[in-house]
Amino acid sequence: MPRESGDGENTVSFMKRLRKLNPEKKLMIIWDGARYHDCGEVRAYLDEVNRGLEAVSYTHLTLPTNREV
């Protein structure tokens, strides 16, 4: 399932695949800081699939990249 580049469409496609492979499980996805992980298309999809669920807030932690180590 490799993609040439990341974007909102591919991110939503990836999440749909994860849900299909794990239909009975709650998923927690940890993203890096890519802008497309927080774009309108991704937010709209998450709003749709999480409808009716209690909102949960997590603290964001930025980890160093290989260049910073």
C-alpha positions as CSV (number, residue, x, y, z in Angstrom):
1,M,0.0,0.0,0.0
2,P,2.9,2.4,-0.5
3,R,2.1,5.9,-1.9
4,E,4.2,8.3,-3.9
5,S,3.4,11.2,-1.6
6,G,1.4,12.0,1.5
7,D,-1.8,14.0,1.2
8,G,-5.3,14.1,2.8
9,E,-6.7,11.7,0.3
10,N,-4.1,9.1,0.9
11,T,-4.3,9.6,4.7
12,V,-8.1,9.0,4.6
13,S,-7.5,5.9,2.4
14,F,-5.0,4.6,4.9
15,M,-7.4,5.1,7.8
16,K,-10.2,3.3,5.9
17,R,-7.9,0.4,5.3
18,L,-6.9,0.2,9.0
19,R,-10.6,0.2,10.0
20,K,-11.4,-2.5,7.5
21,L,-8.6,-4.7,8.9
22,N,-9.7,-4.0,12.5
23,P,-13.5,-3.6,12.4
24,E,-14.1,-4.4,16.1
25,K,-11.2,-2.4,17.6
26,K,-10.7,1.1,18.7
27,L,-7.7,2.6,16.9
28,M,-5.2,5.1,18.1
29,I,-3.0,6.6,15.4
30,I,0.1,8.6,16.2
31,W,1.0,11.0,13.4
32,D,4.1,13.0,12.7
33,G,3.7,16.7,12.2
34,A,2.7,16.6,8.5
35,R,0.1,19.2,7.6
36,Y,-2.0,16.8,5.6
37,H,-2.6,14.8,8.8
38,D,-4.7,17.7,10.1
39,C,-6.3,18.9,6.8
40,G,-10.0,19.4,6.2
41,E,-10.4,16.1,4.4
42,V,-8.9,14.2,7.3
43,R,-10.9,16.1,9.9
44,A,-14.2,15.6,7.9
45,Y,-13.5,11.8,7.8
46,L,-12.7,11.6,11.5
47,D,-15.8,13.7,12.3
48,E,-17.9,11.2,10.3
49,V,-16.5,8.0,11.8
50,N,-16.3,9.4,15.4
51,R,-19.9,10.7,15.4
52,G,-21.5,10.2,18.8
53,L,-18.2,9.3,20.5
54,E,-16.9,11.2,23.5
55,A,-14.1,13.6,22.5
56,V,-10.7,12.7,24.0
57,S,-7.8,15.1,24.2
58,Y,-4.2,14.0,24.2
59,T,-1.1,16.0,24.9
60,H,1.1,16.5,21.8
61,L,4.7,15.4,22.1
62,T,7.2,16.3,19.5
63,L,10.0,13.8,19.1
64,P,13.4,14.6,17.6
65,T,14.0,13.7,14.0
66,N,17.1,11.8,12.9
67,R,18.7,15.1,12.0
68,E,18.3,16.3,15.6
69,V,19.7,13.3,17.3
